[in-house]
């Protein structure tokens, strides 16, 4: 399955979350790039984020972000 630009943006967002604390979220302001705002809303619609402007990872979001970050670690290793 190819990675679309929309999916790449969602993966980039999930890669930004710090998994060492569930108390750290992301806030996306309405002045952010439209593609970033749209990606955040899609992640919220998929029940991965607590709010449609970012917020915290849900339980499913934490699990997904862990997989994304592990995959990136493996793919970026030498």
C-alpha positions in Angstrom: 0.0 0.0 0.0 1.6 3.3 -1.0 1.8 6.1 1.5 -0.4 9.0 0.4 0.5 12.6 1.4 -2.4 12.6 3.9 -1.2 9.4 5.5 2.3 10.7 5.6 1.1 13.8 7.5 -0.8 11.7 10.0 2.3 9.5 10.6 4.4 12.6 11.1 2.0 13.9 13.7 2.0 10.5 15.6 5.8 10.5 15.5 5.9 13.9 17.3 4.1 12.7 20.4 6.3 11.9 23.4 5.4 8.5 24.7 7.2 8.8 28.0 4.3 10.9 29.4 0.5 10.7 28.8 0.2 14.3 30.1 1.9 15.9 27.1 -0.3 16.7 24.1 -0.2 18.7 21.0 -2.3 21.9 20.3 -2.8 22.9 16.7 -3.9 26.5 16.2 -6.2 27.6 13.5 -3.3 29.5 11.9 -1.4 26.2 11.2 -1.0 24.8 7.7 -4.3 23.5 6.4 -2.9 20.1 5.7 -1.8 19.8 9.4 -5.2 20.9 10.6 -6.9 18.3 8.3 -4.6 15.5 9.5 -5.3 16.3 13.1 -9.0 16.1 12.5 -8.6 12.8 10.6 -6.7 11.3 13.5 -9.4 12.5 15.9 -12.1 11.0 13.7 -10.1 7.7 13.9 -10.3 8.0 17.7 -6.5 8.3 18.0 -6.6 11.8 19.5 -8.8 13.2 22.3 -9.6 16.5 20.5 -10.1 17.7 16.9 -7.3 20.3 17.5 -4.8 17.8 18.8 -5.0 17.1 22.5 -3.8 13.8 24.0 -3.4 10.4 22.5 -6.2 8.0 23.3 -5.4 4.5 24.3 -5.6 3.4 20.6 -3.5 6.5 19.7 -0.8 5.5 22.2 -0.6 2.0 20.7 -0.5 3.4 17.2 2.1 6.0 17.9 4.3 3.3 19.6 4.1 1.3 16.4 4.8 4.3 14.2 7.8 5.4 16.2 9.2 1.9 16.4 8.9 1.5 12.6 10.6 4.8 12.1 13.4 3.8 14.5 14.0 0.6 12.6 13.8 2.2 9.1 16.1 5.0 10.1 18.8 2.7 11.6 21.9 1.8 9.7 
